[in-house]
Amino acid sequence: MEEAVADKVTGRREIISIGMRGNRTIKDRAIEALMVLTVATALVSCNRKTVYYHYEHTPIEGWEKNDTLTFNVSPMAVAGDYREHIGLRINGSYPFTGLCLIVDQTILPSGVMISDTLDCKLIADDGAVKGRGVSCYQYKYHLKNIRLDSGDSLRINVRHNMIREIMPGIADIGVRIDRIR
């Protein structure tokens, strides 16, 4: 559909298109594509079942054996089975091929305590780094599956259990909890 319009300053008449879908500009199409992409991303993001994901920093010059990292997980909104992961970020100054972690958990309000030892293998038998990254490496280790009731929260304490008192090169330790069902 076209309409003649007069310019108020010059008095010239111009023909413009009104409501013609075929005359959309590249900018209009880009905006439409961006909106579709934004909606699709939001839908995919909302489908995640991650209920907790947090990293704590350690001193890069050395994480002392008696320095315990604490993660306080808020109460669960839904009862169910949850999968727990421990994340680890190290740099090239870490001197060993593995790391042993002690993970102590307290389920609140019941006070049930769970203790696990996690043996983190960082280097494969062939010498290849198992983590992702270039100069800093990130690892993810499955800790356990745990059943939690609605309203249960967790206090998770993580410390290293290596013979060496101070472990250099460990940048961060993290906890991720995903709802399974």
MDAnalysis code that builds the backbone (N, CA, C; Angstrom):
import MDAnalysis as mda
import numpy as np

u = mda.Universe.empty(543, n_residues=181, atom_resindex=np.repeat(np.arange(181), 3), trajectory=True)
u.add_TopologyAttr("name", ["N", "CA", "C"] * 181)
u.add_TopologyAttr("resid", np.arange(1, 182))
u.add_TopologyAttr("resname", ["MET", "GLU", "GLU", "ALA", "VAL", "ALA", "ASP", "LYS", "VAL", "THR", "GLY", "ARG", "ARG", "GLU", "ILE", "ILE", "SER", "ILE", "GLY", "MET", "ARG", "GLY", "ASN", "ARG", "THR", "ILE", "LYS", "ASP", "ARG", "ALA", "ILE", "GLU", "ALA", "LEU", "MET", "VAL", "LEU", "THR", "VAL", "ALA", "THR", "ALA", "LEU", "VAL", "SER", "CYS", "ASN", "ARG", "LYS", "THR", "VAL", "TYR", "TYR", "HIS", "TYR", "GLU", "HIS", "THR", "PRO", "ILE", "GLU", "GLY", "TRP", "GLU", "LYS", "ASN", "ASP", "THR", "LEU", "THR", "PHE", "ASN", "VAL", "SER", "PRO", "MET", "ALA", "VAL", "ALA", "GLY", "ASP", "TYR", "ARG", "GLU", "HIS", "ILE", "GLY", "LEU", "ARG", "ILE", "ASN", "GLY", "SER", "TYR", "PRO", "PHE", "THR", "GLY", "LEU", "CYS", "LEU", "ILE", "VAL", "ASP", "GLN", "THR", "ILE", "LEU", "PRO", "SER", "GLY", "VAL", "MET", "ILE", "SER", "ASP", "THR", "LEU", "ASP", "CYS", "LYS", "LEU", "ILE", "ALA", "ASP", "ASP", "GLY", "ALA", "VAL", "LYS", "GLY", "ARG", "GLY", "VAL", "SER", "CYS", "TYR", "GLN", "TYR", "LYS", "TYR", "HIS", "LEU", "LYS", "ASN", "ILE", "ARG", "LEU", "ASP", "SER", "GLY", "ASP", "SER", "LEU", "ARG", "ILE", "ASN", "VAL", "ARG", "HIS", "ASN", "MET", "ILE", "ARG", "GLU", "ILE", "MET", "PRO", "GLY", "ILE", "ALA", "ASP", "ILE", "GLY", "VAL", "ARG", "ILE", "ASP", "ARG", "ILE", "ARG"])
u.atoms.positions = np.array([
    [0.843, -1.158, 0.000],
    [0.000, 0.000, 0.000],
    [0.894, 1.228, 0.000],
    [0.581, 2.194, -0.859],
    [1.383, 3.407, -0.949],
    [0.506, 4.617, -0.675],
    [1.161, 5.697, -0.187],
    [0.427, 6.903, 0.136],
    [1.291, 8.101, -0.235],
    [0.654, 9.143, -0.780],
    [1.373, 10.363, -1.111],
    [1.379, 11.250, 0.124],
    [2.572, 11.801, 0.447],
    [2.721, 12.644, 1.626],
    [3.436, 13.913, 1.207],
    [2.956, 15.047, 1.711],
    [3.585, 16.325, 1.399],
    [4.518, 16.721, 2.524],
    [5.755, 17.150, 2.161],
    [6.717, 17.643, 3.136],
    [6.274, 19.034, 3.542],
    [6.119, 19.339, 4.847],
    [5.600, 20.617, 5.318],
    [6.550, 21.770, 5.059],
    [7.849, 21.524, 4.952],
    [8.819, 22.599, 4.742],
    [8.937, 22.925, 3.260],
    [9.151, 21.930, 2.434],
    [9.390, 22.181, 1.006],
    [8.117, 22.111, 0.173],
    [7.098, 21.458, 0.694],
    [5.858, 21.333, -0.046],
    [5.891, 20.233, -1.094],
    [7.018, 19.547, -1.230],
    [7.115, 18.469, -2.217],
    [6.322, 17.269, -1.746],
    [5.780, 16.541, -2.685],
    [5.026, 15.332, -2.374],
    [5.902, 14.120, -2.653],
    [5.844, 13.167, -1.741],
    [6.603, 11.921, -1.904],
    [5.656, 10.745, -1.736],
    [5.995, 9.666, -2.412],
    [5.228, 8.427, -2.273],
    [5.985, 7.541, -1.290],
    [5.304, 7.067, -0.222],
    [5.946, 6.184, 0.754],
    [5.143, 4.893, 0.848],
    [5.816, 3.852, 1.288],
    [5.152, 2.560, 1.476],
    [4.682, 2.462, 2.913],
    [3.467, 1.983, 3.104],
    [2.912, 1.810, 4.444],
    [2.513, 0.343, 4.601],
    [3.007, -0.272, 5.646],
    [2.587, -1.620, 5.988],
    [2.999, -2.691, 4.999],
    [3.984, -2.463, 4.242],
    [4.438, -3.460, 3.271],
    [5.494, -4.318, 3.927],
    [5.178, -5.553, 4.181],
    [6.116, -6.464, 4.846],
    [7.317, -6.752, 3.956],
    [7.169, -6.735, 2.681],
    [8.255, -7.037, 1.761],
    [9.319, -5.958, 1.704],
    [9.053, -4.791, 2.247],
    [9.998, -3.676, 2.183],
    [10.731, -3.470, 3.509],
    [10.878, -4.532, 4.295],
    [11.595, -4.401, 5.562],
    [13.070, -4.166, 5.284],
    [13.660, -3.342, 6.122],
    [15.079, -3.047, 5.962],
    [15.924, -4.150, 6.595],
    [17.198, -4.124, 6.294],
    [18.134, -5.081, 6.900],
    [18.152, -4.884, 8.406],
    [18.051, -3.649, 8.842],
    [18.031, -3.353, 10.280],
    [16.821, -4.013, 10.947],
    [15.640, -3.923, 10.314],
    [14.439, -4.564, 10.874],
    [14.622, -6.071, 10.966],
    [15.183, -6.664, 9.951],
    [15.404, -8.112, 9.957],
    [16.421, -8.507, 11.026],
    [17.458, -7.698, 11.203],
    [18.465, -7.989, 12.237],
    [17.849, -7.896, 13.628],
    [17.003, -6.893, 13.841],
    [16.337, -6.750, 15.142],
    [15.428, -7.946, 15.395],
    [14.690, -8.356, 14.376],
    [13.812, -9.521, 14.526],
    [14.608, -10.785, 14.835],
    [15.730, -10.987, 14.145],
    [16.577, -12.159, 14.397],
    [17.160, -12.118, 15.807],
    [17.562, -10.942, 16.256],
    [18.106, -10.791, 17.604],
    [17.048, -11.103, 18.664],
    [15.819, -10.686, 18.431],
    [14.741, -10.983, 19.382],
    [14.465, -12.491, 19.438],
    [14.448, -13.147, 18.286],
    [14.234, -14.596, 18.253],
    [15.367, -15.307, 18.992],
    [16.603, -14.886, 18.766],
    [17.756, -15.487, 19.437],
    [17.691, -15.274, 20.948],
    [17.278, -14.082, 21.377],
    [17.156, -13.789, 22.805],
    [16.106, -14.678, 23.467],
    [14.974, -14.846, 22.826],
    [13.911, -15.694, 23.370],
    [14.377, -17.144, 23.430],
    [15.041, -17.624, 22.372],
    [15.529, -19.005, 22.354],
    [16.557, -19.234, 23.462],
    [17.457, -18.291, 23.671],
    [18.458, -18.400, 24.731],
    [17.792, -18.429, 26.099],
    [16.797, -17.592, 26.299],
    [16.088, -17.560, 27.582],
    [15.388, -18.893, 27.841],
    [14.797, -19.467, 26.811],
    [14.121, -20.751, 26.983],
    [15.097, -21.859, 27.336],
    [16.252, -21.879, 26.698],
    [17.259, -22.898, 26.988],
    [17.820, -22.690, 28.392],
    [18.077, -21.449, 28.778],
    [18.635, -21.153, 30.098],
    [17.673, -21.534, 31.208],
    [16.397, -21.320, 30.999],
    [15.411, -21.626, 32.030],
    [15.228, -23.122, 32.218],
    [15.703, -23.918, 31.281],
    [15.531, -25.354, 31.360],
    [16.606, -26.006, 32.222],
    [17.623, -25.268, 32.588],
    [18.685, -25.823, 33.428],
    [18.150, -26.188, 34.796],
    [18.784, -27.172, 35.393],
    [18.355, -27.601, 36.711],
    [19.435, -27.328, 37.748],
    [20.335, -26.388, 37.459],
    [21.380, -26.031, 38.409],
    [20.774, -25.198, 39.531],
    [20.941, -25.670, 40.762],
    [20.393, -24.951, 41.907],
    [21.478, -24.207, 42.693],
    [22.738, -24.580, 42.469],
    [23.835, -23.899, 43.161],
    [25.093, -24.040, 42.312],
    [25.826, -22.921, 42.151],
    [27.063, -22.938, 41.386],
    [27.913, -21.776, 41.876],
    [28.982, -22.093, 42.636],
    [29.795, -21.032, 43.229],
    [31.241, -21.498, 43.397],
    [32.180, -20.580, 43.139],
    [33.607, -20.838, 43.349],
    [34.131, -19.947, 44.465],
    [35.063, -20.490, 45.245],
    [35.793, -19.727, 46.255],
    [37.253, -19.656, 45.809],
    [37.862, -18.491, 46.002],
    [39.268, -18.307, 45.621],
    [40.194, -18.848, 46.707],
    [41.338, -19.317, 46.269],
    [42.400, -19.701, 47.197],
    [43.598, -18.815, 46.890],
    [44.474, -18.590, 47.859],
    [45.673, -17.797, 47.559],
    [46.507, -18.525, 46.500],
    [46.812, -17.881, 45.409],
    [47.520, -18.523, 44.298],
    [48.930, -18.945, 44.722],
    [49.517, -18.252, 45.705],
    [50.861, -18.637, 46.176],
    [50.833, -19.905, 47.017],
    [49.642, -20.275, 47.472],
    [49.555, -21.528, 48.207],
    [48.309, -21.652, 49.053],
    [47.623, -22.766, 48.907],
    [46.447, -23.083, 49.707],
    [46.910, -23.956, 50.856],
    [46.805, -23.447, 52.063],
    [47.286, -24.179, 53.232],
    [46.331, -25.309, 53.604],
    [46.914, -26.378, 54.129],
    [46.152, -27.572, 54.474],
    [45.047, -27.284, 55.498],
    [45.284, -26.363, 56.407],
    [44.279, -26.078, 57.436],
    [43.283, -24.991, 57.015],
    [43.397, -24.475, 55.773],
    [42.435, -23.491, 55.256],
    [41.269, -24.228, 54.609],
    [40.134, -24.210, 55.268],
    [38.938, -24.886, 54.768],
    [38.065, -23.887, 54.032],
    [37.638, -24.265, 52.836],
    [36.707, -23.435, 52.073],
    [35.290, -23.883, 52.409],
    [34.415, -22.919, 52.689],
    [33.045, -23.233, 53.092],
    [32.057, -22.703, 52.063],
    [31.096, -23.557, 51.713],
    [30.031, -23.219, 50.776],
    [28.701, -23.418, 51.503],
    [27.923, -22.355, 51.611],
    [26.613, -22.421, 52.263],
    [25.530, -22.409, 51.192],
    [24.876, -23.541, 51.031],
    [23.850, -23.714, 49.999],
    [22.488, -23.407, 50.613],
    [21.735, -22.541, 49.972],
    [20.405, -22.150, 50.447],
    [19.447, -23.337, 50.447],
    [18.370, -23.236, 51.219],
    [17.397, -24.341, 51.272],
    [16.833, -24.688, 49.889],
    [16.634, -25.975, 49.677],
    [16.081, -26.473, 48.423],
    [14.592, -26.149, 48.345],
    [14.167, -25.689, 47.182],
    [12.753, -25.374, 46.992],
    [11.930, -26.638, 46.761],
    [12.590, -27.663, 46.201],
    [11.892, -28.888, 45.816],
    [12.666, -30.087, 46.345],
    [11.950, -31.053, 46.901],
    [12.582, -32.303, 47.329],
    [12.962, -33.099, 46.084],
    [14.076, -33.824, 46.163],
    [14.471, -34.637, 45.022],
    [15.896, -35.114, 45.129],
    [16.351, -35.713, 44.035],
    [17.725, -36.186, 43.941],
    [18.567, -35.112, 43.269],
    [19.752, -34.904, 43.813],
    [20.642, -33.864, 43.321],
    [22.018, -34.457, 43.041],
    [22.680, -33.945, 42.008],
    [24.029, -34.378, 41.630],
    [25.003, -33.273, 42.036],
    [26.031, -33.666, 42.792],
    [27.018, -32.704, 43.268],
    [28.331, -32.860, 42.495],
    [28.916, -31.723, 42.134],
    [30.208, -31.693, 41.455],
    [31.143, -30.749, 42.204],
    [32.423, -31.080, 42.162],
    [33.460, -30.184, 42.674],
    [34.239, -29.675, 41.466],
    [34.397, -28.359, 41.397],
    [35.171, -27.738, 40.325],
    [36.527, -27.307, 40.845],
    [37.481, -27.293, 39.954],
    [38.859, -26.983, 40.339],
    [39.506, -26.182, 39.211],
    [40.162, -25.100, 39.564],
    [40.926, -24.299, 38.592],
    [42.363, -24.199, 39.089],
    [43.302, -24.594, 38.221],
    [44.723, -24.521, 38.588],
    [45.491, -23.820, 37.479],
    [46.708, -23.377, 37.818],
    [47.577, -22.807, 36.787],
    [48.814, -23.685, 36.640],
    [49.724, -23.271, 35.801],
    [50.916, -24.066, 35.490],
    [51.870, -24.265, 36.654],
    [51.710, -23.539, 37.753],
    [52.635, -23.701, 38.879],
    [52.233, -24.834, 39.824],
    [51.116, -25.515, 39.533],
    [50.723, -26.632, 40.392],
    [51.704, -27.781, 40.146],
    [52.354, -28.308, 41.183],
    [53.486, -29.222, 40.974],
    [53.148, -30.713, 40.865],
    [51.876, -31.101, 41.007],
    [51.573, -32.532, 41.062],
    [50.610, -32.940, 39.948],
    [50.440, -34.247, 39.774],
    [49.547, -34.772, 38.744],
    [48.147, -35.050, 39.278],
    [47.962, -34.877, 40.569],
    [46.658, -35.118, 41.178],
    [46.482, -34.282, 42.416],
    [45.293, -34.345, 42.959],
    [44.963, -33.602, 44.168],
    [43.928, -34.406, 44.943],
    [44.145, -34.552, 46.227],
    [43.205, -35.254, 47.094],
    [42.450, -34.226, 47.933],
    [41.118, -34.261, 47.863],
    [40.280, -33.330, 48.607],
    [39.413, -34.086, 49.607],
    [39.201, -33.470, 50.755],
    [38.248, -33.966, 51.746],
    [37.042, -33.028, 51.677],
    [35.860, -33.610, 51.458],
    [34.631, -32.825, 51.361],
    [33.702, -33.276, 52.491],
    [33.461, -32.375, 53.442],
    [32.556, -32.642, 54.555],
    [31.282, -31.841, 54.336],
    [30.140, -32.529, 54.425],
    [28.856, -31.875, 54.216],
    [27.967, -32.070, 55.445],
    [27.221, -31.029, 55.750],
    [26.211, -31.124, 56.792],
    [24.880, -30.728, 56.169],
    [23.908, -31.655, 56.263],
    [22.559, -31.362, 55.793],
    [21.821, -30.703, 56.953],
    [21.299, -29.526, 56.691],
    [20.572, -28.781, 57.719],
    [19.092, -28.765, 57.370],
    [18.194, -28.855, 58.269],
    [18.339, -28.725, 59.710],
    [18.597, -30.048, 60.429],
    [18.613, -31.173, 59.726],
    [18.724, -32.482, 60.404],
    [20.081, -32.691, 61.070],
    [21.133, -32.041, 60.565],
    [22.463, -32.193, 61.136],
    [23.208, -33.424, 60.652],
    [22.662, -34.131, 59.656],
    [23.334, -35.318, 59.106],
    [24.648, -34.885, 58.464],
    [25.730, -35.600, 58.814],
    [27.052, -35.269, 58.281],
    [27.504, -36.362, 57.325],
    [28.095, -35.925, 56.204],
    [28.616, -36.833, 55.185],
    [30.040, -36.399, 54.885],
    [30.959, -37.350, 54.847],
    [32.350, -37.038, 54.530],
    [32.801, -37.882, 53.340],
    [33.425, -37.247, 52.381],
    [33.912, -37.932, 51.192],
    [35.349, -37.517, 50.911],
    [36.107, -38.443, 50.346],
    [37.454, -38.157, 49.857],
    [37.386, -38.202, 48.341],
    [37.853, -37.148, 47.709],
    [37.805, -37.048, 46.260],
    [39.225, -37.023, 45.713],
    [39.572, -38.033, 44.917],
    [40.897, -38.121, 44.308],
    [40.810, -37.539, 42.900],
    [41.358, -36.354, 42.718],
    [41.270, -35.633, 41.448],
    [42.513, -35.899, 40.609],
    [42.352, -36.634, 39.533],
    [43.466, -36.902, 38.625],
    [43.513, -35.774, 37.596],
    [44.635, -35.046, 37.570],
    [44.763, -33.864, 36.726],
    [45.490, -34.149, 35.411],
    [46.373, -35.144, 35.422],
    [47.175, -35.485, 34.257],
    [46.915, -36.949, 33.899],
    [46.663, -37.225, 32.631],
    [46.433, -38.598, 32.178],
    [47.734, -39.392, 32.203],
    [47.619, -40.706, 32.084],
    [48.805, -41.567, 32.099],
    [49.785, -41.235, 30.981],
    [49.268, -40.720, 29.862],
    [50.143, -40.369, 28.744],
    [50.740, -38.966, 28.871],
    [50.457, -38.276, 29.997],
    [51.024, -36.949, 30.243],
    [50.144, -35.804, 29.783],
    [49.008, -36.106, 29.165],
    [48.116, -35.044, 28.686],
    [47.313, -34.456, 29.847],
    [47.144, -33.155, 29.804],
    [46.341, -32.466, 30.809],
    [44.884, -32.844, 30.590],
    [44.187, -33.214, 31.659],
    [42.787, -33.640, 31.550],
    [41.809, -32.469, 31.612],
    [42.264, -31.324, 32.071],
    [41.378, -30.167, 32.213],
    [41.250, -29.384, 30.926],
    [40.336, -28.411, 30.960],
    [40.139, -27.521, 29.825],
    [40.888, -26.216, 30.088],
    [41.543, -25.686, 29.049],
    [42.215, -24.416, 29.179],
    [43.583, -24.432, 28.530],
    [44.274, -23.287, 28.597],
    [45.589, -23.163, 27.991],
    [46.647, -22.976, 29.075],
    [46.622, -21.848, 29.785],
    [47.598, -21.650, 30.859],
    [46.955, -21.849, 32.229],
    [45.651, -21.789, 32.261],
    [44.879, -22.068, 33.462],
    [43.923, -23.197, 33.089],
    [43.818, -24.207, 33.935],
    [43.026, -25.382, 33.592],
    [41.843, -25.523, 34.532],
    [40.713, -25.909, 33.961],
    [39.507, -26.094, 34.745],
    [39.086, -27.556, 34.670],
    [38.701, -28.096, 35.834],
    [38.296, -29.490, 35.968],
    [36.946, -29.551, 36.658],
    [36.201, -30.616, 36.391],
    [34.936, -30.861, 37.080],
    [34.894, -32.336, 37.451],
    [34.637, -32.618, 38.743],
    [34.602, -33.990, 39.250],
    [33.254, -34.260, 39.910],
    [32.673, -35.394, 39.559],
    [31.418, -35.800, 40.189],
    [31.726, -36.220, 41.621],
    [31.016, -35.639, 42.560],
    [31.210, -35.984, 43.969],
    [30.260, -37.109, 44.370],
    [28.973, -36.861, 44.262],
    [27.981, -37.882, 44.623],
    [26.596, -37.400, 44.231],
    [25.646, -38.314, 44.281],
    [24.232, -37.979, 44.180],
    [23.678, -38.014, 45.596],
    [22.813, -37.069, 45.889],
    [22.298, -36.939, 47.246],
    [20.803, -36.644, 47.193],
    [20.072, -37.193, 48.118],
    [18.623, -36.948, 48.217],
    [18.395, -35.876, 49.272],
    [17.685, -34.819, 48.877],
    [17.388, -33.717, 49.791],
    [15.892, -33.456, 49.813],
    [15.387, -33.090, 50.978],
    [13.984, -32.734, 51.132],
    [13.808, -31.241, 50.907],
    [12.593, -30.843, 50.641],
    [12.286, -29.423, 50.509],
    [12.641, -28.735, 51.826],
    [13.359, -27.627, 51.740],
    [13.786, -26.897, 52.935],
    [15.159, -27.295, 53.448],
    [15.712, -28.416, 52.952],
    [17.070, -28.807, 53.357],
    [18.091, -27.861, 52.742],
    [19.083, -27.507, 53.519],
    [20.205, -26.728, 53.008],
    [21.481, -27.511, 53.318],
    [22.582, -27.056, 52.737],
    [23.864, -27.742, 52.922],
    [24.932, -26.756, 53.355],
    [25.814, -27.222, 54.211],
    [27.071, -26.518, 54.494],
    [28.154, -27.485, 54.044],
    [28.925, -27.067, 53.043],
    [29.955, -27.927, 52.448],
    [31.314, -27.329, 52.752],
    [32.190, -28.119, 53.372],
    [33.562, -27.703, 53.679],
    [34.522, -28.520, 52.826],
    [35.465, -27.839, 52.184],
    [36.446, -28.505, 51.318],
    [37.844, -28.111, 51.781],
    [38.716, -29.122, 51.912],
    [40.129, -28.879, 52.243],
    [40.960, -29.911, 51.495],
    [42.235, -29.597, 51.290],
    [43.091, -30.578, 50.616],
    [43.688, -31.536, 51.631],
    [44.049, -32.723, 51.145],
    [44.608, -33.755, 52.016],
    [45.923, -34.271, 51.416],
    [46.762, -33.344, 51.023],
    [48.058, -33.701, 50.447],
    [49.110, -33.678, 51.561],
    [50.204, -34.404, 51.340],
    [51.287, -34.438, 52.334],
    [51.905, -33.047, 52.484],
    [52.084, -32.370, 51.376],
    [52.632, -31.014, 51.398],
    [51.619, -30.073, 52.051],
    [52.063, -29.262, 52.989],
    [51.177, -28.369, 53.745],
    [50.587, -27.251, 52.889],
    [51.409, -26.662, 52.020],
    [50.950, -25.540, 51.193],
    [50.984, -25.972, 49.735],
    [49.813, -25.874, 49.068],
    [49.681, -26.280, 47.672],
    [49.625, -25.043, 46.779],
    [50.699, -24.749, 46.023],
    [50.667, -23.607, 45.118],
    [49.921, -23.951, 43.824],
    [49.450, -22.916, 43.142],
    [48.878, -23.097, 41.809],
    [47.399, -23.424, 41.760],
    [46.752, -23.571, 42.902],
    [45.307, -23.808, 42.907],
    [44.631, -22.452, 43.032],
    [43.875, -22.077, 42.016],
    [43.265, -20.752, 41.996],
    [41.877, -20.728, 42.637],
    [41.044, -21.726, 42.321],
    [39.664, -21.728, 42.801],
    [39.178, -23.154, 43.023],
    [38.283, -23.288, 43.968],
    [37.555, -24.530, 44.210],
    [36.075, -24.159, 44.176],
    [35.280, -24.971, 43.478],
    [33.860, -24.653, 43.353],
    [32.962, -25.837, 43.618],
    [31.695, -25.523, 43.831],
    [30.662, -26.540, 44.046],
    [29.512, -26.226, 43.095],
    [29.048, -27.285, 42.432],
    [27.874, -27.165, 41.570],
    [26.896, -28.274, 41.957],
    [25.627, -27.896, 42.102],
    [24.585, -28.852, 42.450],
    [23.471, -28.727, 41.418],
    [23.142, -29.864, 40.779],
    [22.081, -29.914, 39.775],
    [20.971, -30.830, 40.257],
    [19.745, -30.434, 40.018],
    [18.604, -31.290, 40.348],
    [18.478, -32.354, 39.263],
    [18.431, -33.617, 39.667],
    [18.308, -34.720, 38.713],
    [16.835, -34.961, 38.420],
    [16.033, -35.106, 39.460],
    [14.587, -35.305, 39.321],
    [13.911, -34.978, 40.612],
])
